[in-house]
Amino acid sequence: MSKTRWLLLGALAVSIRVTLFALEFDKTFSNMVEFTTPTTSFKRLKEALHLTDLGMSPYSSSVFIQPPLTLLPFSLPKVYAPSQTYITEQLWPRALFILLDLLMAYLLCRIGALTYKLKILDRIPTAESYYKNLQTLLPAVYLFNPVLIASCVSMSTVIFNNLAIAIMIYYALRNNVILSTLGLSLACYLTVYPLVLLIPLIVMFHQIADVHAGKNVGVNKSIIVKVILWSVIWQGLLQYMSFTIMGRSWEFLQQAYVYALSVADLTPNWGNFWYFFIEVFDHFRQFFLLMFNIHMLSYIAPLCIRFRRDGLFISVIMIAITSLFKAYPTFGDFFFYITLFAMYIPLSVHMRYGFSIVVLMLFTMLVGPAFFIAWVQKGTGNANFFYFVTLAFLMSQVLLIVEFVFAKLKHNYNLKKGVVEVTKEHSE
C-alpha cells in the first residue's frame, strides 16, 4: 500500500474515532454488553488503577479480573505527569486505544501483503486482483467497520488480545519464531483460550518452510521444539513480571484466570455461558465448567489432519472457535475473526447459505440490544428474550465457520480434480 493511501486511511479512521470520543459516545458504548464484559471492562481497569494509586492491590475489590500487566500502559502517564488528571485519565487512554487500532490496521496491511507475496492463500485465477489488494482491503475493513469503531470507542481491552494474535500471525508469516511466540504468549497471558493456537502455529511454520523450500519438507522437529520452547520462555517471563509487580504475590492467578474460567461473574453478555450457569444445578456445575472450557480442544486434531499444510487457515478457524465459545465474548472478538475471513472471500463462490447467515447475524445484532433494554432497563421482558437472540447470533457464527470450512474443502477437491474455478461475477 502506498504511503499516501495509508495516510488517508489512517487520517479518516482517526478523525472518526476522535469525533465519537468528543461527542462522548464512549460513555454509551462502555455500558453496552456488546462491547464490554467483566474481562474487558475499562471501568474495572480504572478502579484497579485507583486502588494501586492508594497503595493497595488492584484485586482488593474483586472487581478487576484482568492480568496485572494490562495496567502498565495506563500507568505510564502518571509517572511523567502525575498532576495532570485530564491527561492521565481522559486524553491518554483515548489516544492509546486509537493508536492500538492503527497498529492493528498496519499489521493487517502487512499480513495481506505477505500472503500475496508468499502465495499461501488458495488462489482462484479470476480473483488475482483481490489477493493483490488485500494489503489495502484488510486494514480498511478493520478501520471502517462500525462495530469495531464502537469497540474502540468503548475502550474495551479486547484490543490487546486481538493485537497479540495479529502479532503472532504477522511474525509467523515472516518466519520469526521468537516474536511470533511472543504474540501467542501475550494472547495466552491475557486470556487462556489462545493456547489452542499453539499447534496451528506450529503447522503455520511448517507451511512457511514448505513455501521457502518449494516442496513439502515434512515434519520438522526443530520447528516444534523452538515454538514450544520460546512459548514457555515468554509465558514464564510474563508470569514472573506479574509476580514481581504484585509484590512477589501470586494472587493475580486466582483473579485473572481461575475466576474467569470458573465463570464466577454471571454478568449477561453475548456468550452462552452466563445463562446456562445461572440455571444449572450446583451439583453439576464443575462438570459442565470442564466441558465448556475444554471442548474447543476437540477441534484442533480434525482441522490439523484435514488441512495439515495450511496453518494459516487452521489458525483463523481456531481464532473464530475460541471467540465463539469463550466465557465472556464481545463483538470485538467476533468481528476480528470476520476481518481475517476477508482473506478467503473468493472462496465464497462455494458457499451455500452466505446470504441467509448475514441476514440472521444482522437481525440478531439489531434486535439483541432492544431485548436487553426491555429486560434490564424497562422491566418489560425477561432474560429468555435476550438469551434466545444471543443463541441465534451464535448460531449464525457457527454456520459462518462451517460455510468457510466447506468452501475450503470444496476448493481443495476442485484443485485435486483439476477443475477451473471462477468467481461469481465471472461466472455470470
ZAMAR-901590 format. One record per residue (C-alpha): x, y, z; chain; residue number from 1. Coordinates in Angstrom, 3 decimals, decimal comma. Example, Ala and Ser with C-alpha at 12.3 -4.5 7.8 and 13.67 -1.06 7.14 Angstrom:
# residues 2
REC        px        py        pz  c    k
REC    12,300    -4,500     7,800  A    1
REC    13,670    -1,060     7,140  A    2
This chain:
# residues 428
REC        px        py        pz  c    k
REC     0,000     0,000     0,000  A    1
REC     1,308     3,442    -0,896  A    2
REC     2,129     5,885     1,880  A    3
REC    -0,461     8,352     0,585  A    4
REC    -3,248     5,781     0,684  A    5
REC    -2,165     4,610     4,121  A    6
REC    -2,105     8,182     5,449  A    7
REC    -5,583     8,849     4,038  A    8
REC    -6,994     5,702     5,612  A    9
REC    -5,332     6,457     8,934  A   10
REC    -6,387    10,119     8,996  A   11
REC   -10,018     9,273     8,215  A   12
REC   -10,089     6,454    10,785  A   13
REC    -8,593     8,694    13,483  A   14
REC   -10,972    11,544    12,704  A   15
REC   -13,993     9,242    13,068  A   16
REC   -12,813     7,921    16,431  A   17
REC   -11,800    11,353    17,743  A   18
REC   -15,206    12,739    16,776  A   19
REC   -17,032     9,950    18,605  A   20
REC   -14,863    10,469    21,681  A   21
REC   -15,515    14,214    21,543  A   22
REC   -19,261    13,556    21,413  A   23
REC   -18,798    11,295    24,478  A   24
REC   -20,060     8,151    22,779  A   25
REC   -17,551     6,274    24,913  A   26
REC   -19,918     6,694    27,872  A   27
REC   -22,655     4,952    25,899  A   28
REC   -20,631     2,164    24,313  A   29
REC   -18,724     1,335    27,518  A   30
REC   -22,052     0,426    29,167  A   31
REC   -23,170    -1,906    26,379  A   32
REC   -22,742    -5,652    26,872  A   33
REC   -21,974    -5,930    23,166  A   34
REC   -18,582    -4,302    23,712  A   35
REC   -17,765    -4,664    27,398  A   36
REC   -17,549    -7,747    29,604  A   37
REC   -16,041    -8,348    33,058  A   38
REC   -12,750    -9,377    31,423  A   39
REC   -12,531    -6,418    29,022  A   40
REC   -14,099    -3,576    31,009  A   41
REC   -12,108    -0,345    31,077  A   42
REC   -14,180     0,882    34,014  A   43
REC   -12,996    -2,057    36,099  A   44
REC    -9,447    -1,385    34,963  A   45
REC    -9,769     2,245    36,093  A   46
REC   -10,870     1,082    39,528  A   47
REC    -7,813    -1,173    39,706  A   48
REC    -5,611     1,808    38,775  A   49
REC    -7,198     3,849    41,552  A   50
REC    -6,502     1,082    44,062  A   51
REC    -2,848     0,924    43,018  A   52
REC    -2,596     4,711    43,429  A   53
REC    -3,757     4,206    47,016  A   54
REC    -1,041     1,611    47,561  A   55
REC    -3,485    -1,298    47,564  A   56
REC    -3,638    -4,448    45,475  A   57
REC    -5,649    -3,989    42,241  A   58
REC    -7,506    -7,162    43,196  A   59
REC    -8,628    -5,870    46,600  A   60
REC   -12,180    -5,185    45,438  A   61
REC   -12,603    -8,439    43,448  A   62
REC   -13,845    -6,346    40,504  A   63
REC   -10,690    -6,354    38,372  A   64
REC   -10,198    -9,785    36,765  A   65
REC    -7,572    -8,990    34,138  A   66
REC    -3,821    -9,775    34,388  A   67
REC    -1,782    -7,078    36,180  A   68
REC     0,413    -6,140    33,195  A   69
REC    -2,653    -4,670    31,463  A   70
REC    -2,389    -1,807    33,958  A   71
REC     1,081    -0,734    32,784  A   72
REC     0,154     1,151    29,569  A   73
REC    -2,332     3,258    31,523  A   74
REC     0,066     3,892    34,409  A   75
REC     2,870     5,404    32,325  A   76
REC     1,465     8,978    32,105  A   77
REC     1,186     9,109    35,887  A   78
REC     4,954     8,694    36,092  A   79
REC     5,670    11,722    33,864  A   80
REC     2,609    13,893    34,538  A   81
REC     1,189    12,851    37,920  A   82
REC    -0,672    16,105    38,478  A   83
REC    -2,287    16,287    35,030  A   84
REC    -5,534    14,436    35,731  A   85
REC    -7,102    15,229    32,363  A   86
REC    -4,116    13,783    30,503  A   87
REC    -3,769    10,643    32,616  A   88
REC    -7,468     9,795    32,914  A   89
REC    -9,035    11,191    29,755  A   90
REC    -6,657    12,076    26,927  A   91
REC    -4,073     9,299    27,194  A   92
REC    -6,460     6,295    27,412  A   93
REC    -8,447     7,512    24,410  A   94
REC    -5,318     8,221    22,392  A   95
REC    -3,897     4,824    23,326  A   96
REC    -6,921     2,904    22,026  A   97
REC    -6,839     4,863    18,763  A   98
REC    -3,107     4,149    18,365  A   99
REC    -3,701     0,452    19,040  A  100
REC    -6,357     0,369    16,330  A  101
REC    -3,909     1,969    13,882  A  102
REC    -1,235    -0,564    14,848  A  103
REC    -3,723    -3,372    14,272  A  104
REC    -4,553    -1,960    10,838  A  105
REC    -0,843    -1,774     9,969  A  106
REC    -0,322    -5,403    10,980  A  107
REC    -3,320    -6,459     8,876  A  108
REC    -1,863    -4,491     5,965  A  109
REC     1,435    -6,355     6,272  A  110
REC    -0,351    -9,688     6,692  A  111
REC    -2,250    -9,027     3,457  A  112
REC     0,969    -8,115     1,640  A  113
REC     2,801   -11,212     2,926  A  114
REC     0,013   -13,616     1,998  A  115
REC     0,183   -12,302    -1,576  A  116
REC     3,977   -12,371    -1,695  A  117
REC     4,273   -15,888    -0,266  A  118
REC     1,253   -17,150    -2,247  A  119
REC    -0,024   -19,148     0,695  A  120
REC    -3,711   -18,387     0,131  A  121
REC    -5,783   -20,593    -2,142  A  122
REC    -5,800   -18,751    -5,431  A  123
REC    -8,817   -18,537    -7,726  A  124
REC    -7,342   -17,259   -11,036  A  125
REC   -10,126   -14,742   -11,714  A  126
REC    -9,655   -13,192    -8,250  A  127
REC    -5,945   -12,396    -8,595  A  128
REC    -6,551    -8,651    -8,227  A  129
REC    -8,429    -9,288    -4,998  A  130
REC    -5,445   -11,068    -3,429  A  131
REC    -3,133    -8,318    -4,626  A  132
REC    -5,279    -5,663    -2,919  A  133
REC    -5,586    -7,490     0,406  A  134
REC    -2,989    -5,170     1,912  A  135
REC    -5,479    -2,330     1,426  A  136
REC    -8,690    -4,273     1,971  A  137
REC    -7,866    -5,831     5,351  A  138
REC    -6,954    -2,568     7,155  A  139
REC    -9,893    -0,776     5,500  A  140
REC   -12,339    -3,456     6,638  A  141
REC   -10,959    -3,205    10,153  A  142
REC   -10,718     0,570    10,437  A  143
REC   -14,154     1,368     8,986  A  144
REC   -16,246    -1,451    10,386  A  145
REC   -18,863     0,364    12,530  A  146
REC   -18,804    -2,398    15,142  A  147
REC   -15,018    -2,268    15,536  A  148
REC   -15,121     1,527    15,664  A  149
REC   -17,633     1,281    18,514  A  150
REC   -15,432    -1,337    20,207  A  151
REC   -12,500     1,079    20,083  A  152
REC   -14,561     3,974    21,418  A  153
REC   -15,891     1,771    24,243  A  154
REC   -12,234     1,317    25,232  A  155
REC   -12,687    -2,423    25,533  A  156
REC    -9,395    -4,131    26,356  A  157
REC   -10,226    -6,902    23,884  A  158
REC    -7,958    -4,947    21,510  A  159
REC    -4,924    -6,179    23,462  A  160
REC    -5,854    -9,810    22,840  A  161
REC    -6,630    -9,237    19,156  A  162
REC    -3,409    -7,297    18,682  A  163
REC    -1,359   -10,099    20,251  A  164
REC    -2,931   -12,630    17,866  A  165
REC    -2,239   -10,350    14,889  A  166
REC     1,413   -10,125    16,004  A  167
REC     1,558   -13,915    16,158  A  168
REC     0,240   -14,294    12,602  A  169
REC     2,376   -11,499    11,145  A  170
REC     5,666   -12,766    12,508  A  171
REC     4,775   -16,358    11,682  A  172
REC     4,408   -15,277     8,051  A  173
REC     7,823   -13,655     8,367  A  174
REC     9,157   -16,955     9,744  A  175
REC    10,203   -15,311    13,012  A  176
REC     9,675   -17,876    15,768  A  177
REC    10,764   -15,630    18,643  A  178
REC     8,400   -12,728    18,003  A  179
REC     5,542   -14,917    16,804  A  180
REC     5,595   -16,936    20,015  A  181
REC     5,748   -13,649    21,932  A  182
REC     2,430   -12,704    20,334  A  183
REC     0,959   -16,101    21,213  A  184
REC     2,231   -15,860    24,795  A  185
REC     0,787   -12,359    25,205  A  186
REC    -2,589   -13,612    23,985  A  187
REC    -2,444   -16,588    26,374  A  188
REC    -1,376   -14,278    29,185  A  189
REC    -4,439   -12,084    28,669  A  190
REC    -6,883   -14,981    28,274  A  191
REC    -6,119   -18,681    28,458  A  192
REC    -8,120   -19,600    25,362  A  193
REC    -5,484   -18,731    22,682  A  194
REC    -3,445   -21,662    23,997  A  195
REC    -5,319   -23,732    21,402  A  196
REC    -3,406   -21,781    18,715  A  197
REC    -0,086   -23,416    19,667  A  198
REC    -0,454   -26,417    17,352  A  199
REC    -1,897   -24,353    14,449  A  200
REC     1,108   -22,038    14,854  A  201
REC     3,478   -24,996    14,521  A  202
REC     1,606   -26,062    11,382  A  203
REC     1,889   -22,499    10,046  A  204
REC     5,664   -22,528    10,452  A  205
REC     5,770   -25,817     8,537  A  206
REC     3,656   -24,166     5,837  A  207
REC     6,109   -21,265     5,564  A  208
REC     9,020   -23,722     5,461  A  209
REC     7,327   -25,510     2,544  A  210
REC     6,921   -22,201     0,708  A  211
REC    10,597   -21,272     1,108  A  212
REC    11,781   -24,775     0,158  A  213
REC     9,385   -25,045    -2,788  A  214
REC     8,335   -28,513    -1,654  A  215
REC     6,837   -30,459     1,225  A  216
REC     9,624   -30,705     3,786  A  217
REC     7,677   -32,957     6,140  A  218
REC     7,689   -32,772     9,912  A  219
REC    10,494   -30,585    11,238  A  220
REC    11,268   -31,401    14,872  A  221
REC    13,401   -28,279    15,168  A  222
REC    10,389   -26,062    14,453  A  223
REC     8,261   -27,885    17,018  A  224
REC    10,911   -27,604    19,729  A  225
REC    11,590   -23,911    19,011  A  226
REC     7,918   -22,915    19,068  A  227
REC     7,174   -24,772    22,291  A  228
REC    10,403   -23,665    23,980  A  229
REC    10,008   -19,984    23,161  A  230
REC     6,314   -20,059    24,111  A  231
REC     7,240   -21,436    27,528  A  232
REC    10,051   -18,894    27,953  A  233
REC     7,853   -15,911    27,059  A  234
REC     4,962   -17,110    29,206  A  235
REC     7,267   -17,730    32,140  A  236
REC     8,729   -14,237    31,747  A  237
REC     5,286   -12,616    31,646  A  238
REC     4,134   -14,511    34,708  A  239
REC     7,333   -13,628    36,587  A  240
REC     6,922    -9,944    35,703  A  241
REC     3,370   -10,095    37,046  A  242
REC     4,606   -11,831    40,183  A  243
REC     7,198    -9,088    40,682  A  244
REC     4,946    -6,055    40,193  A  245
REC     2,376    -7,652    42,503  A  246
REC     4,902    -7,552    45,346  A  247
REC     6,022   -11,151    44,851  A  248
REC     2,480   -12,462    45,180  A  249
REC     0,592   -14,968    43,045  A  250
REC    -2,861   -13,678    43,985  A  251
REC    -3,445   -12,490    40,423  A  252
REC    -3,630   -16,112    39,197  A  253
REC    -6,863   -16,647    41,090  A  254
REC    -8,470   -13,418    39,899  A  255
REC    -7,172   -13,227    36,329  A  256
REC    -7,520   -16,873    35,308  A  257
REC    -9,357   -19,116    37,782  A  258
REC   -12,114   -16,565    38,418  A  259
REC   -12,728   -16,064    34,689  A  260
REC   -12,585   -19,761    33,774  A  261
REC   -14,940   -20,656    36,628  A  262
REC   -17,486   -18,121    35,265  A  263
REC   -17,912   -16,672    38,751  A  264
REC   -19,225   -13,412    37,296  A  265
REC   -22,588   -14,100    35,621  A  266
REC   -22,962   -10,668    34,037  A  267
REC   -25,061   -11,080    30,828  A  268
REC   -23,083   -10,999    27,588  A  269
REC   -23,261   -12,338    24,042  A  270
REC   -21,802   -15,712    25,006  A  271
REC   -23,620   -18,880    26,033  A  272
REC   -22,070   -19,395    29,476  A  273
REC   -23,840   -16,894    31,732  A  274
REC   -27,440   -18,081    31,282  A  275
REC   -26,540   -21,751    31,411  A  276
REC   -24,651   -21,436    34,685  A  277
REC   -27,445   -19,392    36,224  A  278
REC   -29,798   -22,288    35,576  A  279
REC   -27,571   -25,325    36,146  A  280
REC   -27,705   -27,128    39,478  A  281
REC   -24,641   -26,575    41,646  A  282
REC   -24,118   -30,333    41,805  A  283
REC   -23,332   -30,394    38,061  A  284
REC   -21,539   -27,051    37,840  A  285
REC   -17,956   -28,391    37,932  A  286
REC   -18,672   -30,997    35,255  A  287
REC   -20,178   -28,507    32,834  A  288
REC   -17,437   -25,975    33,530  A  289
REC   -14,916   -28,591    32,465  A  290
REC   -16,878   -29,499    29,338  A  291
REC   -17,487   -25,887    28,286  A  292
REC   -13,852   -24,871    28,752  A  293
REC   -12,094   -27,818    27,121  A  294
REC   -14,482   -28,893    24,383  A  295
REC   -12,879   -26,481    21,903  A  296
REC    -9,724   -28,625    22,129  A  297
REC   -11,595   -31,303    20,203  A  298
REC   -11,478   -29,196    17,023  A  299
REC    -7,686   -28,989    16,814  A  300
REC    -6,889   -32,539    15,714  A  301
REC    -9,530   -32,804    12,923  A  302
REC    -8,563   -29,421    11,475  A  303
REC    -4,821   -30,144    11,633  A  304
REC    -5,308   -33,537     9,996  A  305
REC    -7,600   -32,314     7,215  A  306
REC    -5,723   -29,047     6,494  A  307
REC    -2,287   -30,197     7,617  A  308
REC    -0,418   -27,985     5,136  A  309
REC    -2,447   -24,806     5,723  A  310
REC    -1,642   -23,497     9,179  A  311
REC    -2,962   -20,011     8,444  A  312
REC    -6,446   -21,301     7,669  A  313
REC    -6,418   -23,545    10,754  A  314
REC    -5,358   -20,579    12,895  A  315
REC    -8,151   -18,354    11,579  A  316
REC   -10,760   -21,068    12,175  A  317
REC    -9,474   -21,737    15,703  A  318
REC    -9,494   -17,993    16,462  A  319
REC   -13,159   -17,990    15,423  A  320
REC   -13,974   -21,067    17,526  A  321
REC   -12,288   -19,703    20,659  A  322
REC   -14,062   -16,363    20,248  A  323
REC   -17,363   -18,169    19,835  A  324
REC   -17,051   -20,434    22,865  A  325
REC   -15,196   -18,272    25,375  A  326
REC   -16,955   -17,310    28,597  A  327
REC   -17,022   -13,547    28,017  A  328
REC   -17,029   -12,716    24,282  A  329
REC   -17,611    -9,280    22,777  A  330
REC   -18,357    -8,004    19,302  A  331
REC   -14,665    -7,066    19,170  A  332
REC   -13,842   -10,799    19,251  A  333
REC   -16,391   -11,746    16,619  A  334
REC   -15,577    -9,038    14,097  A  335
REC   -11,848    -9,506    14,454  A  336
REC   -12,011   -13,010    13,024  A  337
REC   -14,608   -11,887    10,484  A  338
REC   -11,972    -9,380     9,314  A  339
REC    -9,493   -12,261     8,943  A  340
REC   -12,104   -14,204     6,976  A  341
REC   -11,828   -11,452     4,349  A  342
REC    -8,663   -13,218     3,148  A  343
REC   -10,861   -16,097     1,981  A  344
REC   -13,760   -14,181     0,420  A  345
REC   -13,028   -15,543    -3,112  A  346
REC   -13,889   -18,995    -1,748  A  347
REC   -17,438   -17,741    -1,160  A  348
REC   -18,208   -18,994    -4,667  A  349
REC   -18,644   -22,379    -2,962  A  350
REC   -20,827   -21,142    -0,103  A  351
REC   -24,432   -22,248     0,026  A  352
REC   -26,122   -20,116     2,671  A  353
REC   -23,985   -16,991     2,871  A  354
REC   -26,839   -14,521     2,376  A  355
REC   -29,058   -16,189     4,986  A  356
REC   -26,209   -16,203     7,510  A  357
REC   -25,513   -12,489     7,032  A  358
REC   -29,213   -11,633     7,370  A  359
REC   -29,519   -13,708    10,564  A  360
REC   -26,390   -12,107    12,023  A  361
REC   -27,507    -8,542    11,261  A  362
REC   -31,055    -9,179    12,506  A  363
REC   -29,883   -10,535    15,858  A  364
REC   -27,371    -7,691    16,255  A  365
REC   -30,193    -5,163    15,832  A  366
REC   -32,779    -6,965    17,971  A  367
REC   -30,404    -8,024    20,775  A  368
REC   -29,820    -4,564    22,302  A  369
REC   -33,575    -3,860    22,214  A  370
REC   -34,340    -7,075    24,083  A  371
REC   -31,610    -6,351    26,620  A  372
REC   -33,021    -2,869    27,297  A  373
REC   -36,540    -4,304    27,561  A  374
REC   -35,304    -6,801    30,145  A  375
REC   -32,820    -4,790    32,246  A  376
REC   -33,944    -1,168    31,941  A  377
REC   -37,659    -1,256    31,132  A  378
REC   -38,571    -4,416    33,035  A  379
REC   -40,992    -5,457    30,281  A  380
REC   -39,107    -8,615    29,273  A  381
REC   -37,006   -11,316    30,840  A  382
REC   -33,625   -12,985    30,398  A  383
REC   -35,031   -15,539    27,964  A  384
REC   -35,660   -12,888    25,299  A  385
REC   -32,070   -11,675    25,282  A  386
REC   -30,551   -15,152    25,631  A  387
REC   -32,519   -16,574    22,692  A  388
REC   -31,306   -13,709    20,494  A  389
REC   -27,689   -14,356    21,523  A  390
REC   -28,178   -18,071    20,743  A  391
REC   -29,436   -17,157    17,268  A  392
REC   -26,437   -14,858    16,799  A  393
REC   -24,024   -17,593    17,908  A  394
REC   -25,778   -19,975    15,533  A  395
REC   -25,091   -17,571    12,672  A  396
REC   -21,409   -17,558    13,642  A  397
REC   -21,284   -21,355    13,772  A  398
REC   -22,875   -21,530    10,324  A  399
REC   -20,395   -18,939     9,032  A  400
REC   -17,455   -21,034    10,239  A  401
REC   -18,985   -24,185     8,739  A  402
REC   -19,506   -22,415     5,415  A  403
REC   -15,876   -21,304     5,212  A  404
REC   -14,650   -24,794     6,069  A  405
REC   -16,987   -26,285     3,440  A  406
REC   -15,804   -23,752     0,835  A  407
REC   -12,190   -24,600     1,630  A  408
REC   -12,852   -28,343     1,291  A  409
REC   -14,691   -27,787    -1,997  A  410
REC   -11,810   -25,698    -3,312  A  411
REC    -9,269   -28,371    -2,341  A  412
REC   -11,396   -31,015    -4,049  A  413
REC   -11,551   -28,954    -7,248  A  414
REC    -7,776   -28,490    -7,196  A  415
REC    -7,322   -32,229    -6,837  A  416
REC    -9,674   -32,907    -9,756  A  417
REC    -8,236   -30,138   -11,929  A  418
REC   -11,473   -28,124   -12,037  A  419
REC   -11,007   -24,485   -13,060  A  420
REC   -12,749   -22,149   -10,600  A  421
REC   -14,103   -18,688   -11,277  A  422
REC   -15,606   -16,045    -9,010  A  423
REC   -19,322   -15,365    -9,113  A  424
REC   -19,044   -12,202   -11,203  A  425
REC   -17,052   -14,086   -13,860  A  426
REC   -19,487   -16,997   -13,899  A  427
REC   -22,494   -14,801   -14,785  A  428
